[in-house]
Amino acid sequence: MDRGCSNCGDQRIIVFTATNKEKLGSAFLRERGIDVHIHMPYCTPDAFEILASNYLSITTHKLFSEIKESILQTEVTPGEVAEQLLGCGSVNKVLETLVEFLAAKKGKAQEA
Protein backbone atom coordinates (compact mmCIF):
# COMPACT_ATOMS: atom_id res chain seq x y z
CA MET A 1 0.00 0.00 0.00
CA ASP A 2 1.28 3.46 -0.88
CA ARG A 3 0.72 6.44 1.37
CA GLY A 4 1.10 10.10 0.54
CA CYS A 5 0.91 12.76 3.21
CA SER A 6 0.46 16.51 3.08
CA ASN A 7 0.73 18.57 6.24
CA CYS A 8 -0.26 22.22 6.53
CA GLY A 9 -0.72 23.46 10.09
CA ASP A 10 -3.33 21.39 11.93
CA GLN A 11 -4.89 20.06 8.72
CA ARG A 12 -3.74 16.81 7.19
CA ILE A 13 -4.66 14.90 4.09
CA ILE A 14 -3.40 11.35 3.93
CA VAL A 15 -3.86 9.33 0.76
CA PHE A 16 -3.77 5.53 0.77
CA THR A 17 -3.91 3.46 -2.39
CA ALA A 18 -4.54 -0.25 -2.60
CA THR A 19 -5.24 -2.65 -5.42
CA ASN A 20 -7.35 -4.98 -3.29
CA LYS A 21 -9.65 -3.40 -0.71
CA GLU A 22 -10.49 -6.80 0.81
CA LYS A 23 -6.86 -7.27 1.91
CA LEU A 24 -6.87 -4.10 4.02
CA GLY A 25 -7.13 -4.50 7.74
CA SER A 26 -10.47 -3.91 9.43
CA ALA A 27 -9.05 -0.83 11.21
CA PHE A 28 -8.82 0.96 7.87
CA LEU A 29 -12.34 0.07 6.81
CA ARG A 30 -14.22 0.78 10.04
CA GLU A 31 -15.92 4.09 10.71
CA ARG A 32 -13.35 6.87 11.24
CA GLY A 33 -10.67 4.67 9.66
CA ILE A 34 -10.78 6.04 6.13
CA ASP A 35 -13.25 8.83 5.42
CA VAL A 36 -13.50 8.67 1.63
CA HIS A 37 -13.21 5.69 -0.69
CA ILE A 38 -12.71 6.48 -4.38
CA HIS A 39 -12.92 3.68 -6.92
CA MET A 40 -10.55 4.30 -9.81
CA PRO A 41 -11.52 2.00 -12.68
CA TYR A 42 -9.42 0.67 -15.51
CA CYS A 43 -9.07 2.74 -18.65
CA THR A 44 -11.99 2.77 -21.07
CA PRO A 45 -12.02 3.68 -24.78
CA ASP A 46 -13.67 7.01 -23.91
CA ALA A 47 -10.99 7.75 -21.31
CA PHE A 48 -8.30 6.89 -23.89
CA GLU A 49 -9.78 9.43 -26.32
CA ILE A 50 -9.62 12.13 -23.63
CA LEU A 51 -6.04 11.20 -22.79
CA ALA A 52 -5.02 11.26 -26.47
CA SER A 53 -6.63 14.66 -26.88
CA ASN A 54 -4.91 16.03 -23.76
CA TYR A 55 -1.46 14.52 -24.34
CA LEU A 56 -1.21 14.40 -28.15
CA SER A 57 -3.74 17.08 -29.19
CA ILE A 58 -5.51 14.63 -31.52
CA THR A 59 -9.10 13.43 -31.67
CA THR A 60 -8.74 10.69 -34.29
CA HIS A 61 -6.04 8.47 -35.76
CA LYS A 62 -5.88 5.31 -37.84
CA LEU A 63 -4.74 3.33 -34.75
CA PHE A 64 -7.61 4.47 -32.49
CA SER A 65 -9.85 1.50 -33.36
CA GLU A 66 -7.11 -1.03 -32.62
CA ILE A 67 -6.16 0.73 -29.38
CA LYS A 68 -9.76 0.97 -28.16
CA GLU A 69 -10.35 -2.72 -28.88
CA SER A 70 -7.16 -3.62 -26.96
CA ILE A 71 -8.23 -1.45 -24.03
CA LEU A 72 -11.53 -3.35 -23.85
CA GLN A 73 -9.61 -6.63 -23.67
CA THR A 74 -6.83 -5.56 -21.28
CA GLU A 75 -6.87 -4.34 -17.69
CA VAL A 76 -4.85 -1.16 -18.03
CA THR A 77 -5.04 1.95 -15.87
CA PRO A 78 -5.40 5.47 -17.23
CA GLY A 79 -2.01 6.22 -15.66
CA GLU A 80 -0.35 3.43 -17.63
CA VAL A 81 -1.88 4.73 -20.86
CA ALA A 82 -0.87 8.31 -20.03
CA GLU A 83 2.70 7.18 -19.35
CA GLN A 84 2.85 5.64 -22.83
CA LEU A 85 1.41 8.79 -24.40
CA LEU A 86 4.26 10.81 -22.86
CA GLY A 87 6.73 8.94 -25.06
CA CYS A 88 9.07 10.71 -27.43
CA GLY A 89 8.67 10.80 -31.18
CA SER A 90 5.90 11.37 -33.64
CA VAL A 91 2.25 10.73 -32.84
CA ASN A 92 2.44 7.60 -35.00
CA LYS A 93 5.43 6.28 -33.04
CA VAL A 94 3.82 7.04 -29.67
CA LEU A 95 0.58 5.27 -30.62
CA GLU A 96 2.48 2.30 -32.12
CA THR A 97 4.35 2.01 -28.83
CA LEU A 98 1.02 2.04 -26.97
CA VAL A 99 -0.28 -0.75 -29.22
CA GLU A 100 2.84 -2.82 -28.40
CA PHE A 101 2.47 -2.07 -24.69
CA LEU A 102 -1.18 -3.16 -24.65
CA ALA A 103 -0.35 -6.36 -26.55
CA ALA A 104 2.44 -7.20 -24.10
CA LYS A 105 0.20 -6.49 -21.10
CA LYS A 106 -2.58 -8.66 -22.55
CA GLY A 107 -0.07 -11.46 -23.19
CA LYS A 108 1.21 -11.34 -19.61
CA ALA A 109 -2.34 -11.46 -18.26
CA GLN A 110 -3.15 -14.50 -20.39
CA GLU A 111 -0.01 -16.28 -19.18
CA ALA A 112 -0.94 -15.71 -15.53
DSSP file with accessible surface (Angstrom, degrees, kcal/mol):
  #  RESIDUE AA STRUCTURE BP1 BP2  ACC     N-H-->O    O-->H-N    N-H-->O    O-->H-N    TCO  KAPPA ALPHA  PHI   PSI    X-CA   Y-CA   Z-CA
    1    1 A M              0   0  118      0, 0.0     2,-0.3     0, 0.0    17,-0.2   0.000 360.0 360.0 360.0 136.2    0.0    0.0    0.0
    2    2 A D  E     -A   17   0A 118     15,-1.2    15,-1.8     2,-0.0     2,-0.4  -0.725 360.0-164.4 -96.3 150.4    1.3    3.5   -0.9
    3    3 A R  E     -A   16   0A 165     -2,-0.3     2,-0.4    13,-0.2    13,-0.2  -0.988   6.3-171.4-138.8 128.0    0.7    6.4    1.4
    4    4 A G  E     -A   15   0A  37     11,-2.5    11,-2.7    -2,-0.4     2,-0.4  -0.918  10.4-164.9-113.1 145.6    1.1   10.1    0.5
    5    5 A C  E     -A   14   0A  77     -2,-0.4     2,-0.4     9,-0.2     9,-0.2  -0.994  11.7-173.5-137.0 135.6    0.9   12.8    3.2
    6    6 A S  E     -A   13   0A  73      7,-2.1     7,-1.7    -2,-0.4     2,-0.5  -0.993   9.4-168.6-123.8 134.9    0.5   16.5    3.1
    7    7 A N  E     +A   12   0A  95     -2,-0.4     2,-0.4     5,-0.2     5,-0.2  -0.973  15.7 163.1-131.4 120.5    0.7   18.6    6.2
    8    8 A C  E >   -A   11   0A  95      3,-2.1     3,-1.8    -2,-0.5     2,-0.2  -0.886  67.6 -57.6-136.2 100.7   -0.3   22.2    6.5
    9    9 A G  T 3  S-     0   0   58     -2,-0.4    -1,-0.1     1,-0.3     0, 0.0  -0.422 116.5 -19.6  65.1-130.6   -0.7   23.5   10.1
   10   10 A D  T 3  S+     0   0  162     -2,-0.2     2,-0.4    -3,-0.1    -1,-0.3   0.475 119.7  92.2 -88.0  -4.3   -3.3   21.4   11.9
   11   11 A Q  E <   -A    8   0A 156     -3,-1.8    -3,-2.1     2,-0.0     2,-0.4  -0.778  53.4-178.2 -96.3 138.0   -4.9   20.1    8.7
   12   12 A R  E     -A    7   0A 157     -2,-0.4     2,-0.5    -5,-0.2    -5,-0.2  -0.995  16.4-167.0-136.1 139.2   -3.7   16.8    7.2
   13   13 A I  E     -A    6   0A 118     -7,-1.7    -7,-2.1    -2,-0.4     2,-0.5  -0.992  12.0-173.2-121.3 122.7   -4.7   14.9    4.1
   14   14 A I  E     -A    5   0A  76     -2,-0.5     2,-0.5    -9,-0.2    -9,-0.2  -0.973   6.6-158.8-117.8 130.3   -3.4   11.3    3.9
   15   15 A V  E     -A    4   0A  79    -11,-2.7   -11,-2.5    -2,-0.5     2,-0.4  -0.938   7.9-174.5-113.8 124.8   -3.9    9.3    0.8
   16   16 A F  E     -A    3   0A  73     -2,-0.5     2,-0.4   -13,-0.2   -13,-0.2  -0.948   3.8-166.7-112.9 138.5   -3.8    5.5    0.8
   17   17 A T  E     +A    2   0A  67    -15,-1.8   -15,-1.2    -2,-0.4     2,-0.3  -0.968  10.7 170.0-123.9 143.9   -3.9    3.5   -2.4
   18   18 A A        -     0   0   52     -2,-0.4     3,-0.2   -17,-0.2    -2,-0.0  -0.993  31.5-149.3-149.0 145.5   -4.5   -0.3   -2.6
   19   19 A T  S    S+     0   0  157     -2,-0.3     2,-0.4     1,-0.3    -1,-0.1   0.676  94.9  38.4 -87.7 -18.2   -5.2   -2.7   -5.4
   20   20 A N    >   -     0   0   55      1,-0.1     3,-1.5     2,-0.0     4,-0.3  -0.835  61.2-171.6-138.5 100.5   -7.3   -5.0   -3.3
   21   21 A K  G >  S+     0   0  109     -2,-0.4     3,-1.7     1,-0.3    -1,-0.1   0.833  85.3  64.3 -59.2 -34.4   -9.7   -3.4   -0.7
   22   22 A E  G 3  S+     0   0  157      1,-0.3    -1,-0.3     0, 0.0    -2,-0.0   0.736  95.9  58.5 -65.8 -20.4  -10.5   -6.8    0.8
   23   23 A K  G <  S+     0   0  174     -3,-1.5    -1,-0.3     2,-0.1    -2,-0.2   0.533  83.8 103.6 -88.0  -5.0   -6.9   -7.3    1.9
   24   24 A L  S <  S-     0   0   32     -3,-1.7     5,-0.1    -4,-0.3    -6,-0.0  -0.485  82.3-101.4 -73.7 149.6   -6.9   -4.1    4.0
   25   25 A G    >>  -     0   0   41     -2,-0.2     3,-1.1     1,-0.1     4,-1.1  -0.259  27.7-113.5 -67.3 155.1   -7.1   -4.5    7.7
   26   26 A S  H 3> S+     0   0  102      1,-0.3     4,-1.7     2,-0.2    -1,-0.1   0.794 112.7  68.2 -62.8 -25.5  -10.5   -3.9    9.4
   27   27 A A  H 34 S+     0   0   52      1,-0.2    -1,-0.3     2,-0.2    -3,-0.0   0.872 100.9  48.2 -63.8 -33.0   -9.0   -0.8   11.2
   28   28 A F  H <4 S+     0   0   63     -3,-1.1     6,-0.7     1,-0.2    -1,-0.2   0.867 114.9  44.1 -71.5 -36.8   -8.8    1.0    7.9
   29   29 A L  H  < S+     0   0   68     -4,-1.1    -2,-0.2     4,-0.2    -1,-0.2   0.661  92.8  94.6 -89.2 -15.3  -12.3    0.1    6.8
   30   30 A R  S >X S-     0   0  150     -4,-1.7     3,-2.4     1,-0.2     4,-0.7  -0.225  95.0 -69.7 -72.6 166.8  -14.2    0.8   10.0
   31   31 A E  T 34 S+     0   0  170      1,-0.3    -1,-0.2     2,-0.2     4,-0.1  -0.292 125.0  16.5 -56.5 137.8  -15.9    4.1   10.7
   32   32 A R  T 34 S+     0   0  194      2,-0.2    -1,-0.3    -3,-0.1     3,-0.2   0.443 104.3  96.8  74.0   1.7  -13.4    6.9   11.2
   33   33 A G  T <4 S-     0   0   33     -3,-2.4     2,-0.4     1,-0.4    -4,-0.2   0.956 101.1  -0.1 -77.7 -66.3  -10.7    4.7    9.7
   34   34 A I     <  -     0   0   40     -4,-0.7    -1,-0.4    -6,-0.7    -2,-0.2  -0.993  66.0-161.4-124.5 127.9  -10.8    6.0    6.1
   35   35 A D  S    S+     0   0  130     -2,-0.4     2,-0.4     1,-0.2    -1,-0.1   0.841  73.2  32.1 -80.1 -35.7  -13.2    8.8    5.4
   36   36 A V        -     0   0  102      2,-0.0     2,-0.5     0, 0.0    -1,-0.2  -0.985  59.6-165.3-131.4 130.0  -13.5    8.7    1.6
   37   37 A H        -     0   0   95     -2,-0.4     2,-0.5    -3,-0.1    -3,-0.0  -0.967   9.5-171.0-111.7 126.0  -13.2    5.7   -0.7
   38   38 A I        -     0   0  133     -2,-0.5     2,-0.5     2,-0.0    -2,-0.0  -0.972  13.4-146.6-120.9 119.1  -12.7    6.5   -4.4
   39   39 A H        -     0   0  157     -2,-0.5    -2,-0.0     1,-0.0     0, 0.0  -0.729  10.6-164.7 -83.2 126.6  -12.9    3.7   -6.9
   40   40 A M        -     0   0  157     -2,-0.5    -2,-0.0    37,-0.0    -1,-0.0  -0.909  14.9-155.1-114.9 102.0  -10.5    4.3   -9.8
   41   41 A P        -     0   0   76      0, 0.0     3,-0.1     0, 0.0     2,-0.0  -0.127  24.1 -87.0 -74.1 171.2  -11.5    2.0  -12.7
   42   42 A Y        -     0   0  116      1,-0.2    35,-0.3    35,-0.1    33,-0.1  -0.248  61.5 -76.6 -68.4 164.3   -9.4    0.7  -15.5
   43   43 A C        -     0   0    7     33,-3.6    33,-0.3     4,-0.1    -1,-0.2  -0.321  47.7-159.5 -65.1 143.3   -9.1    2.7  -18.7
   44   44 A T     >  -     0   0   66     -3,-0.1     4,-2.6     1,-0.1     5,-0.2  -0.773  33.5-105.0-115.3 164.9  -12.0    2.8  -21.1
   45   45 A P  H  > S+     0   0   23      0, 0.0     4,-2.1     0, 0.0     5,-0.1   0.903 123.2  51.5 -57.6 -39.1  -12.0    3.7  -24.8
   46   46 A D  H  > S+     0   0  114      1,-0.2     4,-1.8     2,-0.2     5,-0.1   0.908 109.3  49.3 -63.7 -41.6  -13.7    7.0  -23.9
   47   47 A A  H  > S+     0   0   28      1,-0.2     4,-2.6     2,-0.2    -1,-0.2   0.899 108.3  54.7 -64.3 -38.8  -11.0    7.8  -21.3
   48   48 A F  H  X S+     0   0    0     -4,-2.6     4,-3.1     1,-0.2     5,-0.2   0.919 105.4  52.6 -59.2 -44.0   -8.3    6.9  -23.9
   49   49 A E  H  X S+     0   0   67     -4,-2.1     4,-2.2     1,-0.2    -1,-0.2   0.904 110.2  48.1 -60.5 -39.5   -9.8    9.4  -26.3
   50   50 A I  H  X S+     0   0  104     -4,-1.8     4,-2.7     2,-0.2    -1,-0.2   0.926 112.6  48.6 -65.8 -43.9   -9.6   12.1  -23.6
   51   51 A L  H  X S+     0   0   24     -4,-2.6     4,-3.2     2,-0.2     5,-0.4   0.924 111.1  49.9 -62.2 -43.8   -6.0   11.2  -22.8
   52   52 A A  H  X>S+     0   0    0     -4,-3.1     4,-2.4     1,-0.2     6,-1.0   0.908 112.2  48.3 -62.2 -40.3   -5.0   11.3  -26.5
   53   53 A S  H  X5S+     0   0   48     -4,-2.2     4,-1.1    -5,-0.2    -2,-0.2   0.934 116.7  42.6 -64.7 -43.7   -6.6   14.7  -26.9
   54   54 A N  H  <5S+     0   0  117     -4,-2.7    -2,-0.2     1,-0.2    -1,-0.2   0.898 126.0  30.6 -70.4 -42.7   -4.9   16.0  -23.8
   55   55 A Y  H  <5S+     0   0  103     -4,-3.2    -3,-0.2    -5,-0.2    -2,-0.2   0.817 135.7  22.8 -88.7 -34.6   -1.5   14.5  -24.3
   56   56 A L  H  <5S-     0   0   27     -4,-2.4    -3,-0.2    -5,-0.4    -2,-0.2   0.442  92.5-127.5-113.7  -4.6   -1.2   14.4  -28.1
   57   57 A S     << +     0   0  107     -4,-1.1     2,-0.3    -5,-0.5    -4,-0.2   0.876  68.8 122.4  56.9  40.7   -3.7   17.1  -29.2
   58   58 A I        -     0   0   30     -6,-1.0    -1,-0.2    -9,-0.1    -2,-0.2  -0.956  45.2-172.1-129.7 151.7   -5.5   14.6  -31.5
   59   59 A T  S    S+     0   0  113     -2,-0.3     2,-0.3     1,-0.3    -6,-0.1   0.469  76.1  22.3-117.1  -9.5   -9.1   13.4  -31.7
   60   60 A T        +     0   0  108     -8,-0.1    -1,-0.3    -7,-0.0     2,-0.3  -0.986  57.9 164.1-154.9 154.4   -8.7   10.7  -34.3
   61   61 A H    >   -     0   0   34     -2,-0.3     3,-1.7    -3,-0.1     4,-0.4  -0.943  48.7-107.1-166.5 153.8   -6.0    8.5  -35.8
   62   62 A K  T 3  S+     0   0  161     -2,-0.3     4,-0.4     1,-0.3     3,-0.3   0.761 119.0  52.6 -61.6 -22.4   -5.9    5.3  -37.8
   63   63 A L  T 3> S+     0   0   24      1,-0.2     4,-2.6     2,-0.1    -1,-0.3   0.538  82.1  92.2 -90.5  -6.3   -4.7    3.3  -34.8
   64   64 A F  H <> S+     0   0    9     -3,-1.7     4,-3.0     1,-0.2     5,-0.3   0.907  84.3  50.9 -56.2 -45.6   -7.6    4.5  -32.5
   65   65 A S  H  > S+     0   0   96     -4,-0.4     4,-2.2    -3,-0.3    -1,-0.2   0.937 112.9  45.4 -60.1 -46.2   -9.9    1.5  -33.4
   66   66 A E  H  > S+     0   0   98     -4,-0.4     4,-2.2     2,-0.2    -1,-0.2   0.915 114.8  48.3 -63.3 -42.4   -7.1   -1.0  -32.6
   67   67 A I  H  X S+     0   0    0     -4,-2.6     4,-2.5     2,-0.2    -2,-0.2   0.937 111.2  49.3 -65.4 -45.5   -6.2    0.7  -29.4
   68   68 A K  H  X S+     0   0   54     -4,-3.0     4,-1.9    -5,-0.2    -1,-0.2   0.907 110.9  50.2 -62.9 -39.6   -9.8    1.0  -28.2
   69   69 A E  H  X S+     0   0  100     -4,-2.2     4,-1.1    -5,-0.3    -1,-0.2   0.923 111.3  49.0 -64.5 -41.8  -10.3   -2.7  -28.9
   70   70 A S  H  X S+     0   0   22     -4,-2.2     4,-0.7     1,-0.2     3,-0.4   0.888 107.7  54.5 -64.4 -38.7   -7.2   -3.6  -27.0
   71   71 A I  H >< S+     0   0    5     -4,-2.5     3,-0.7     1,-0.2     5,-0.3   0.885 105.4  53.3 -63.7 -37.3   -8.2   -1.4  -24.0
   72   72 A L  H 3< S+     0   0  116     -4,-1.9    -1,-0.2     1,-0.2    -2,-0.2   0.804 115.0  41.5 -65.5 -26.1  -11.5   -3.3  -23.9
   73   73 A Q  H 3< S+     0   0   95     -4,-1.1     2,-0.4    -3,-0.4    -1,-0.2   0.439 111.1  62.0-101.0  -2.1   -9.6   -6.6  -23.7
   74   74 A T  S << S-     0   0   12     -3,-0.7     2,-1.1    -4,-0.7    32,-0.1  -0.983  76.4-128.0-131.9 135.3   -6.8   -5.6  -21.3
   75   75 A E        +     0   0  129     -2,-0.4     2,-0.4    30,-0.1    -3,-0.1  -0.725  50.3 153.1 -81.3 101.9   -6.9   -4.3  -17.7
   76   76 A V        -     0   0    0     -2,-1.1   -33,-3.6   -33,-0.3    -2,-0.1  -0.991  38.1-130.0-134.1 137.3   -4.8   -1.2  -18.0
   77   77 A T     >  -     0   0   52     -2,-0.4     4,-2.0   -35,-0.3     3,-0.3  -0.531  23.0-117.3 -84.9 156.4   -5.0    1.9  -15.9
   78   78 A P  H  > S+     0   0   51      0, 0.0     4,-3.0     0, 0.0     5,-0.2   0.869 117.0  57.7 -57.7 -34.4   -5.4    5.5  -17.2
   79   79 A G  H  > S+     0   0   48      2,-0.2     4,-2.3     1,-0.2     5,-0.1   0.889 104.4  49.9 -63.4 -39.7   -2.0    6.2  -15.7
   80   80 A E  H  > S+     0   0   48     -3,-0.3     4,-1.7     2,-0.2    -1,-0.2   0.910 113.0  46.7 -65.1 -41.3   -0.3    3.4  -17.6
   81   81 A V  H  X S+     0   0    0     -4,-2.0     4,-2.2     2,-0.2    -2,-0.2   0.944 111.8  50.7 -65.3 -45.8   -1.9    4.7  -20.9
   82   82 A A  H  X S+     0   0    9     -4,-3.0     4,-1.0     1,-0.2    -2,-0.2   0.899 106.4  55.5 -59.3 -40.5   -0.9    8.3  -20.0
   83   83 A E  H >< S+     0   0  132     -4,-2.3     3,-0.6     1,-0.2    -1,-0.2   0.908 108.8  47.5 -59.5 -40.8    2.7    7.2  -19.4
   84   84 A Q  H >< S+     0   0   38     -4,-1.7     3,-1.6     1,-0.2    -1,-0.2   0.875 107.1  56.6 -67.6 -36.6    2.9    5.6  -22.8
   85   85 A L  H 3< S+     0   0    5     -4,-2.2    -1,-0.2     1,-0.3    -2,-0.2   0.671  96.3  65.5 -71.1 -14.5    1.4    8.8  -24.4
   86   86 A L  T << S+     0   0  118     -4,-1.0    -1,-0.3    -3,-0.6    -2,-0.2   0.474  79.6 123.3 -82.3  -1.7    4.3   10.8  -22.9
   87   87 A G    <   -     0   0   39     -3,-1.6     2,-0.2     1,-0.1     7,-0.1  -0.062  65.8-105.9 -60.4 161.1    6.7    8.9  -25.1
   88   88 A C  S    S+     0   0  122      5,-0.1     2,-0.2     6,-0.1    -1,-0.1  -0.521  73.6  45.1 -87.0 155.7    9.1   10.7  -27.4
   89   89 A G  S    S-     0   0   65     -2,-0.2     5,-0.0     4,-0.1     0, 0.0  -0.559  93.1 -24.9 111.2-172.8    8.7   10.8  -31.2
   90   90 A S     >  -     0   0   70     -2,-0.2     4,-2.6     1,-0.1     5,-0.2  -0.183  62.8-105.7 -69.9 165.5    5.9   11.4  -33.6
   91   91 A V  H  > S+     0   0   48      1,-0.2     4,-2.7     2,-0.2     5,-0.3   0.917 123.0  53.9 -57.8 -42.6    2.2   10.7  -32.8
   92   92 A N  H  > S+     0   0   67      1,-0.2     4,-2.5     2,-0.2    -1,-0.2   0.933 109.7  46.4 -57.8 -46.9    2.4    7.6  -35.0
   93   93 A K  H  > S+     0   0   99      2,-0.2     4,-2.4     1,-0.2    -1,-0.2   0.915 112.2  50.5 -63.7 -43.2    5.4    6.3  -33.0
   94   94 A V  H  X S+     0   0    4     -4,-2.6     4,-1.9     1,-0.2    -2,-0.2   0.935 113.8  44.4 -61.9 -45.6    3.8    7.0  -29.7
   95   95 A L  H  X S+     0   0    0     -4,-2.7     4,-2.4     2,-0.2    -1,-0.2   0.882 111.4  53.2 -70.0 -35.1    0.6    5.3  -30.6
   96   96 A E  H  X S+     0   0   85     -4,-2.5     4,-2.2    -5,-0.3    -1,-0.2   0.910 108.7  50.8 -63.0 -39.5    2.5    2.3  -32.1
   97   97 A T  H  X S+     0   0   44     -4,-2.4     4,-2.5     2,-0.2    -2,-0.2   0.894 108.6  51.6 -64.7 -38.8    4.4    2.0  -28.8
   98   98 A L  H  X S+     0   0    0     -4,-1.9     4,-2.8     2,-0.2     5,-0.2   0.918 107.7  52.3 -63.7 -42.2    1.0    2.0  -27.0
   99   99 A V  H  X S+     0   0   22     -4,-2.4     4,-2.3     1,-0.2    -2,-0.2   0.935 111.6  46.7 -58.2 -45.9   -0.3   -0.8  -29.2
  100  100 A E  H  X S+     0   0  119     -4,-2.2     4,-2.4     1,-0.2    -2,-0.2   0.906 111.7  51.3 -63.4 -42.1    2.8   -2.8  -28.4
  101  101 A F  H  X S+     0   0   52     -4,-2.5     4,-2.6     2,-0.2    -2,-0.2   0.934 110.7  47.5 -60.9 -46.7    2.5   -2.1  -24.7
  102  102 A L  H  X S+     0   0    0     -4,-2.8     4,-2.5     1,-0.2    -2,-0.2   0.904 111.6  50.7 -64.4 -39.0   -1.2   -3.2  -24.6
  103  103 A A  H  X S+     0   0   60     -4,-2.3     4,-2.4    -5,-0.2    -1,-0.2   0.922 112.0  47.2 -64.4 -42.6   -0.4   -6.4  -26.6
  104  104 A A  H  X S+     0   0   53     -4,-2.4     4,-2.4     2,-0.2    -2,-0.2   0.915 112.7  49.1 -65.5 -41.8    2.4   -7.2  -24.1
  105  105 A K  H  X S+     0   0   56     -4,-2.6     4,-2.0     2,-0.2    -2,-0.2   0.912 111.7  48.8 -64.7 -41.4    0.2   -6.5  -21.1
  106  106 A K  H  X S+     0   0   60     -4,-2.5     4,-2.1     1,-0.2    -2,-0.2   0.920 110.7  51.6 -64.0 -42.2   -2.6   -8.7  -22.6
  107  107 A G  H  X S+     0   0   23     -4,-2.4     4,-1.8     1,-0.2    -2,-0.2   0.913 109.3  49.3 -62.1 -42.9   -0.1  -11.5  -23.2
  108  108 A K  H  X S+     0   0  148     -4,-2.4     4,-1.5     1,-0.2    -1,-0.2   0.898 110.3  51.2 -63.1 -39.2    1.2  -11.3  -19.6
  109  109 A A  H  < S+     0   0   68     -4,-2.0    -1,-0.2     1,-0.2    -2,-0.2   0.891 109.4  50.0 -67.4 -36.2   -2.3  -11.5  -18.3
  110  110 A Q  H  < S+     0   0  143     -4,-2.1    -1,-0.2     1,-0.2    -2,-0.2   0.840 108.8  52.6 -71.2 -32.2   -3.1  -14.5  -20.4
  111  111 A E  H  <        0   0  167     -4,-1.8    -1,-0.2    -5,-0.2    -2,-0.2   0.835 360.0 360.0 -69.1 -32.7    0.0  -16.3  -19.2
  112  112 A A     <        0   0  119     -4,-1.5    -3,-0.1    -5,-0.1    -4,-0.0   0.119 360.0 360.0 -74.5 360.0   -0.9  -15.7  -15.5
